[in-house]
Amino acid sequence: MKNCSQSYIFSTKLSQIIRNGCTVTITVYQERITLTGMRKTSKSEKIDKEFNFQTTQYVIHWDYSHHSRDIESFSLCKQNAKKYTFSASNDQLSQLKSILKGLIGFANWESDYKYVKHIRDNTKSQVILGKQENQFQVLKRIDYPISSDELLALKLLREHPHPNVLGFNSYYIDNMHCYIAMDYLSYGTLLDLQKRYNFKLPMGIIQDVMLQTLEGLNHLHQLKITHRDIKYDNIMIASFNPLQIKIIDLGLSTINTTSNTRAGTVGYMAPEVFTSPRITEKIDIFSAGAVFHKLLVGRPIYEDYWQNQAADIRISSHIQNKNAQDLLHQMLSLDPKLRYNAQDCLGHPFFTDESDQLSQKAQLYFYLSPKQAKLQVHTPATDFISNQNVNPFRLN
């Protein structure tokens, strides 16, 4: 056993259900759970157990009363077999369950949620709409442990939440699958937002959407998480008044890695996804730039896969706002070294409401990190639109 001097979150007494039951103390810490005074057999020999939330293969099965939703007991299960079972009052167990949500996997999501319908059901993913105590929740099924990176990223977000990134509430592990329970966002995606404004979004709304998107990305990148699939469908509306968006779906995300296993959605992928064995978080900025363009003019920067692969970008010539035009070009730079990062974007005049002037290379120093600024200053060209060596975009 480790030294348990670390402050605990919760502690209570349980009764171990064996032939001759005994009193056990369960203590929950931020990273682990300990059980002291357990009886190994029906004899008097006692043992202590500790389970680390990040590495344990145990899940918890909650047992409910047949006549009510009261929790009567719970079992620690491994490979679908109950290893240890404990009982206590419903109040104690309900409090324990609330604390353990998201820290350790539960078993049998159907015991907690009433199935409503399938939102998505195909060979790649399954998303279920469920209901718990009159609240709708989304349950996303992932292969486990094959797709455990998504769960690890969500656990990291649980420790460091952000209002513009959708986290999770709990997760359930059954056989080869993991079901991740998340808030149901009923207002739809950015496409639904555009429809609300008859596909003519006011610049203030676009500014708000992009600001929140970049703030969410900046948070992910600070946690060393690269999303890898920023697109219209993965930016959802949490509320309209006030407008709040949330980045969703970390299914393709990576943590603290630059290796490139090609992933993303056609129409949003950065050029280096096709050409480089190593990528950075800058691919998310490029994808956010593709989203930005679609918000501004209602059209994608690519028409098909082949244009995406060839980096044959089609930028509309009808963007009147010079700051928006400038920021767009910085986000869509074909060279990831010259492309803005999230912090650079957030400091751009498009968000800071400075004078509506197209920023020149010399002026960009004020909006870039020192490394970015050094790269920009040593680039001789200053005309983003016409100089094909800097911005080989096709204007439509």
C-alpha positions in Angstrom: 0.0 0.0 0.0 1.1 3.5 -0.7 1.3 6.2 1.9 -2.2 7.6 2.0 -1.2 10.9 3.5 -2.6 12.6 0.4 -6.0 14.3 1.2 -8.9 12.2 0.3 -12.2 13.1 -1.5 -14.5 10.7 0.2 -14.4 7.9 2.9 -17.1 5.7 4.3 -17.7 2.3 5.9 -19.0 -0.6 3.9 -20.0 -4.1 4.7 -18.2 -6.8 2.6 -20.7 -9.4 1.4 -19.1 -12.8 2.1 -20.0 -15.7 4.3 -19.1 -13.9 7.4 -19.3 -10.2 6.5 -16.9 -7.7 7.8 -16.6 -3.9 7.9 -14.4 -2.3 5.2 -13.3 1.3 4.8 -13.4 2.7 1.3 -11.4 5.9 0.6 -11.5 7.8 -2.7 -8.5 9.9 -3.7 -8.0 11.9 -6.9 -6.1 9.2 -8.6 -7.0 6.0 -6.7 -9.4 4.1 -4.5 -8.4 2.1 -1.4 -10.2 -0.6 0.5 -8.9 -1.5 3.9 -9.9 -4.3 6.2 -11.2 -6.6 3.6 -11.5 -10.3 4.4 -9.7 -12.5 1.9 -11.8 -15.6 2.7 -14.4 -16.5 5.2 -11.6 -16.8 7.7 -10.2 -14.0 9.7 -7.3 -13.1 7.3 -7.6 -9.5 6.2 -6.1 -7.7 3.2 -6.0 -4.2 1.9 -6.5 -3.3 -1.8 -5.7 -0.3 -3.9 -6.9 0.5 -7.5 -5.4 3.3 -9.6 -8.1 4.9 -11.8 -5.8 5.2 -14.8 -4.6 1.6 -14.9 -7.2 -0.6 -13.2 -9.0 -3.2 -15.1 -11.8 -3.3 -12.6 -15.2 -1.7 -13.2 -18.1 -1.2 -10.8 -21.4 -2.9 -11.1 -24.2 -1.1 -9.2 -27.1 -3.3 -7.9 -30.5 -1.7 -7.6 -33.6 -2.6 -5.6 -36.2 -4.4 -7.6 -38.9 -2.1 -6.2 -37.1 1.2 -6.5 -34.1 2.9 -7.9 -32.2 2.7 -4.6 -28.7 1.3 -4.8 -28.4 -1.7 -2.5 -24.8 -2.8 -3.2 -22.0 -2.7 -5.7 -19.4 -5.1 -7.0 -15.9 -4.7 -8.3 -15.8 -6.7 -11.5 -12.9 -7.9 -13.6 -13.5 -9.6 -17.0 -17.2 -9.7 -16.3 -16.7 -11.6 -13.0 -17.7 -10.1 -9.6 -14.6 -10.2 -7.4 -15.7 -8.2 -4.4 -19.2 -7.1 -3.3 -20.1 -4.5 -0.7 -23.3 -3.0 0.8 -24.2 0.2 2.7 -27.1 2.6 2.9 -28.6 4.0 -0.3 -27.4 7.5 0.8 -23.8 6.3 1.2 -23.8 4.4 -2.1 -25.5 7.2 -4.0 -22.9 9.6 -2.8 -20.1 7.2 -3.6 -21.4 6.7 -7.1 -21.7 10.4 -7.7 -18.1 10.9 -6.7 -16.8 7.9 -8.8 -18.5 9.0 -12.0 -15.8 9.6 -14.6 -13.1 8.3 -12.4 -13.6 4.6 -12.9 -15.7 2.7 -15.4 -19.1 1.4 -14.5 -20.8 -1.7 -15.9 -24.1 -2.0 -17.8 -25.1 1.4 -19.0 -28.7 0.1 -19.6 -29.1 -0.1 -15.8 -28.7 3.7 -15.6 -30.2 4.9 -18.9 -33.4 4.3 -20.7 -32.7 3.8 -24.4 -34.5 6.4 -26.6 -33.0 6.0 -30.1 -29.9 5.7 -32.2 -28.5 9.0 -33.3 -25.8 7.4 -35.4 -25.3 3.7 -36.1 -22.7 2.6 -38.7 -19.6 0.4 -38.9 -17.4 3.3 -37.7 -19.4 4.5 -34.7 -22.5 4.2 -32.7 -24.2 7.0 -30.8 -27.2 6.4 -28.7 -29.6 8.9 -27.1 -30.5 7.8 -23.6 -32.6 9.3 -20.8 -31.7 9.4 -17.1 -34.0 11.0 -14.6 -35.7 13.1 -17.3 -32.4 14.3 -18.6 -31.2 13.3 -22.1 -27.6 12.1 -22.5 -25.6 10.9 -25.5 -23.8 7.6 -25.2 -21.0 7.1 -27.7 -19.7 3.6 -28.2 -16.0 3.2 -28.8 -13.8 0.1 -29.1 -11.9 -0.6 -25.9 -9.0 -0.6 -25.3 -8.2 0.0 -29.0 -9.7 3.6 -28.9 -8.6 4.4 -25.4 -6.8 7.6 -26.5 -10.2 9.3 -26.7 -11.0 8.2 -23.1 -7.6 9.4 -21.9 -8.1 12.8 -23.5 -11.6 13.1 -22.0 -10.2 12.2 -18.6 -7.6 14.9 -19.0 -10.4 17.3 -19.8 -12.3 16.2 -16.7 -9.3 17.4 -14.7 -9.0 20.6 -16.8 -12.5 21.5 -18.2 -13.2 24.3 -20.6 -16.6 25.8 -21.5 -16.0 25.4 -25.2 -15.0 21.7 -25.2 -17.5 19.0 -24.5 -16.4 16.7 -21.7 -18.0 13.6 -20.4 -20.0 12.6 -17.3 -19.3 8.9 -16.9 -18.3 5.8 -18.9 -19.3 2.2 -19.0 -17.2 -0.8 -20.0 -18.9 -3.9 -21.3 -16.9 -6.7 -23.0 -15.0 -5.1 -25.9 -16.7 -1.7 -25.9 -16.8 1.5 -23.8 -19.8 3.8 -23.7 -19.0 7.4 -22.9 -22.0 9.4 -21.5 -22.0 13.1 -22.4 -24.4 16.0 -22.4 -26.9 16.1 -25.2 -26.6 19.3 -27.3 -30.0 19.7 -28.9 -29.4 22.9 -30.9 -27.4 21.2 -33.5 -24.2 22.1 -35.4 -22.8 25.2 -37.2 -25.0 24.3 -40.1 -28.1 24.7 -37.9 -26.7 28.0 -36.8 -26.4 29.1 -40.4 -29.9 28.0 -41.2 -31.2 30.1 -38.3 -29.8 33.2 -40.0 -30.9 32.0 -43.5 -27.2 31.3 -44.4 -26.3 35.0 -43.9 -24.5 35.0 -40.6 -23.8 38.5 -39.1 -20.1 39.2 -38.7 -20.5 39.5 -34.9 -21.9 35.9 -34.8 -19.0 34.6 -36.9 -16.6 36.5 -34.7 -18.1 34.9 -31.6 -18.1 31.4 -33.0 -14.5 31.6 -34.1 -13.4 33.2 -30.8 -14.9 30.4 -28.8 -13.6 27.7 -31.2 -10.0 29.0 -31.0 -10.3 29.4 -27.2 -11.3 25.7 -27.0 -8.5 24.7 -29.4 -6.0 26.8 -27.4 -7.0 24.9 -24.3 -6.7 21.5 -26.0 -3.3 22.4 -27.3 -2.1 23.5 -23.9 -3.0 20.1 -22.7 -1.0 18.6 -25.6 -4.2 17.3 -27.2 -4.5 17.6 -31.0 -8.1 17.2 -32.1 -7.4 16.2 -35.8 -11.1 16.4 -36.9 -12.2 20.0 -36.6 -15.2 20.5 -38.9 -18.8 21.8 -39.0 -20.2 18.7 -37.5 -17.8 18.7 -34.6 -18.7 22.3 -33.5 -22.1 22.3 -31.8 -24.4 24.8 -30.2 -24.8 24.6 -26.5 -27.1 27.7 -26.2 -28.2 30.5 -28.4 -28.8 33.2 -25.8 -26.0 33.7 -25.0 -24.3 32.0 -27.9 -22.1 29.2 -26.7 -20.4 26.6 -28.8 -18.6 23.4 -27.9 -16.0 21.4 -29.7 -17.0 17.7 -29.7 -15.8 14.3 -30.7 -12.2 13.5 -29.6 -12.4 10.2 -31.5 -9.3 11.0 -33.7 -7.4 13.0 -31.1 -3.9 12.3 -30.0 -2.1 13.2 -26.8 1.5 14.5 -26.8 2.5 13.0 -30.1 3.6 14.4 -33.5 3.4 11.1 -35.4 1.0 11.2 -38.4 -1.5 8.4 -38.9 -3.5 10.1 -41.6 -6.9 11.2 -40.2 -9.5 13.9 -40.7 -12.4 14.8 -42.9 -12.1 15.7 -46.6 -12.5 19.4 -47.1 -10.8 20.3 -43.8 -7.5 18.5 -43.7 -4.2 20.5 -43.7 -1.7 19.8 -46.5 0.9 18.2 -44.2 -1.6 15.5 -43.3 -0.9 14.1 -46.8 2.8 14.9 -47.1 4.5 14.7 -43.7 5.2 11.8 -41.3 5.0 14.3 -38.4 2.2 16.8 -37.6 1.6 19.4 -35.0 -1.4 21.1 -33.4 -1.3 23.5 -36.4 -3.5 21.0 -38.4 -6.4 22.0 -36.1 -5.8 25.7 -36.9 -5.9 24.9 -40.7 -9.2 23.0 -40.2 -10.6 25.9 -38.1 -9.6 28.1 -41.0 -11.7 26.0 -43.4 -14.6 26.3 -40.9 -14.0 30.1 -40.9 -14.2 30.3 -44.7 -17.5 28.4 -44.7 -18.9 30.7 -42.1 -17.9 33.7 -44.1 -19.2 32.7 -47.5 -21.1 29.5 -47.1 -18.6 27.5 -49.3 -15.8 25.1 -48.6 -12.2 25.7 -49.5 -12.0 22.4 -51.3 -14.6 20.8 -53.6 -13.4 17.2 -53.3 -10.7 14.8 -52.0 -8.3 15.5 -54.9 -8.3 19.2 -54.3 -7.7 18.6 -50.6 -4.8 16.3 -51.3 -3.3 18.7 -53.8 -3.8 21.7 -51.4 -5.7 23.4 -54.2 -7.4 25.9 -51.9 -10.3 28.0 -53.3 -10.7 31.2 -51.2 -13.6 33.4 -52.1 -12.8 36.9 -53.3 -16.0 38.2 -51.8 -14.8 38.5 -48.2 -15.1 42.3 -47.6 -13.9 42.4 -44.0 -10.1 43.0 -44.3 -9.4 41.7 -40.8 -11.4 38.5 -41.5 -9.6 38.1 -44.8 -6.2 38.5 -43.2 -6.9 36.1 -40.3 -8.2 33.5 -42.8 -5.0 33.6 -44.8 -2.9 33.2 -41.7 -4.9 30.2 -40.6 -4.7 28.6 -44.0 -1.0 29.1 -44.6 0.3 26.0 -46.4 3.5 26.1 -44.4 2.7 25.0 -40.8 5.8 26.9 -39.6 4.2 30.2 -40.8 0.7 29.3 -39.9 -0.7 30.9 -36.8 -1.2 29.0 -33.6 -4.3 29.4 -31.5 -2.9 32.2 -29.3 -1.7 34.1 -32.4 -5.2 33.9 -33.8 -6.8 35.2 -30.6 -4.5 38.2 -30.6 -5.5 39.2 -34.2 -7.3 42.5 -34.9 -10.4 40.5 -36.0 -11.0 39.8 -32.3 -9.3 42.7 -30.7 -11.4 45.3 -32.7 -8.4 47.2 -33.8 -8.4 49.3 -37.0 -9.7 47.4 -40.0 -6.4 47.2 -41.8 -4.7 44.3 -43.6 -1.8 43.4 -41.3 1.6 43.4 -43.0 4.5 41.1 -42.2 6.2 43.8 -40.1 3.1 44.4 -38.1 2.4 40.7 -37.4 5.2 40.8 -34.8 2.6 42.2 -32.3 0.3 39.2 -32.8 2.8 36.3 -32.9 4.8 34.3 -30.4 8.5 35.2 -30.6 9.3 32.1 -32.6 6.5 32.8 -35.1 7.5 36.4 -35.4 11.1 35.5 -36.2 9.9 33.2 -39.0 7.6 35.9 -40.3 10.1 38.7 -40.3 12.6 36.7 -42.3 10.0 36.1 -45.0 10.5 38.8 -47.7 7.1 38.8 -49.3 4.4 41.0 -47.8 1.4 40.6 -50.1 -0.6 37.6 -48.8 -3.1 37.5 -51.7 -0.9 38.0 -54.8 2.4 36.4 -53.8 2.1 32.8 -54.8 5.2 31.7 -52.9 3.6 32.8 -49.6 -0.1 32.0 -50.3 -0.6 29.9 -53.4 -4.4 30.1 -53.1 -6.9 30.3 -55.9 -9.4 33.2 -55.6 -12.9 32.5 -56.6 
